[in-house]
Amino acid sequence: QVQLVESGGGLVQTGGSLRLSCVASGRTSGGYCIGWFRQPPGKEREFVSAITWSGTSTVYQDSLEGRFTISRDNAKNTVYLQMNSLEPEDTAVYYCAADIHRTWKIERSGEKYDDWGQGTQVTVAS
């Protein structure tokens, strides 16, 4: 099992930037993919981005690529989500999740992820 803690959310103006962090603990063997998901108010959870254990492969929601960048530092057990040019439509609770069954194949479905953090709120003011 992997314990995940997100941080870095907050209130930002349109056009601003935030960097979210997801710190993992607990699982000390093997590897896992990490995904970022978000749930806007009144809407369903959606896939944002994910990264393989090695960090060499990344996937983004089509509409977010170019504004969002995912990266990881395994020495720090941390995955980052850099979000630039934020828009009010990016307002959501952002979650990171671990897929402990796959190290190199990225899944977009939240059902494939095993362990989840508690989420961090991102609010973009217009």
N, C-alpha and C positions, 0 to 999 in steps of 0.2 A: 504494500500500500504506500501511496505517496501523499504526503500532506503538502498542501499548496496554500500560499498566502500572497494575495495580490496587494499592491500598493501603487500610489502615484496618481490616483484619480483626483478630481476636483472640479472647480468651476473655472472656465476659460471663455474668453470672447471668441466670436467667429474669426477664423483665420489663425488662431493661436495653435500652440503645440502642447502636447503632454507626452511623457514617457511613463508607461506602466511597467511595473516589475512583478514577476511571479517567482517567488522563492520556494524551492522544493526541499523537502526533507523526508526521511524515513526509509526510502528504498535505496539500498547501497550497492546492489548488484544489478547487472543488466543495464538496459537503457530504455528510453521511452520517448515517444513523440509528445510534444506539448502543443496544445491548441489554445487559441483565444476565441472566445465567443462573446456575444453581447445580447442583451435583452432590452430593447427600447421600451419605454412606458406603454403599456397596453398592447404590446406585440409579442410575438413568439421569439424565442431565442434563435439567434442566427450565427453562422460561422463567420469568423473574421479572418483568421490566419492560423497557420500551424507550421511547425518546424521539426525536422527529424533530429534524432539524438546527436548526430554528427554536426548538425547545423548546415550541412551542405545543400539541403533541399528545403525549399519553402513554398508555401501555397497561400494565395490570398483570395478573398472574395473579389470577384472581378471588378466591382465598382470601387474597391478600396485600394487596389494596387496602384502604386505611385504616390499615394499619400501616407500609407502605413508601411512600416518596416519592422519585421520580426527578426530577432537575433537571440543567441543564447551564449552564456558563459558557463560551461559545465564546471569549471573550477570553483565558481561561486554558486553553483546550483540555481542559476537564475536565468529566466527567459524575459526578454524585454519586448515591448511593443511601442515603437516610436510612432506617434500620431501627429501629423502635420496638417496644416490648412483645415483645421477642424470646422465642421458645419453643425448647425443645430440638429440636423438629422443624425449626427453621431452621438447624441445624448442617449445614454443607456447605462445599465450596470454591466461591467465587463468582467468576465470570468476566465480564468485559465483552467485547463484540464489536462490530465495525463492519460495517454493511451499506453498502458504498460505491456500490451501484447505486441506492439510493433515499434521497431526502432528506426525503420527506414521507409515505411510506407505511410503516407499521410492520409488520414480519413477526414472528411468534411462533416460527417454526421456526428452529432453530439452523443448519439447512442453508442458509439464505438469507444468513448472515453470512460475511464473507470473512476478516476478520482478528480474532485473538483474543489476549487477554492471557494471562499465565501463571497467573492465579488468586490469590485470597487466602483463607485459611482463616478461617471463622467458626465458633466453638464456643460453644454456649449450654449452660451447666451448669444442671442442675435443682436 
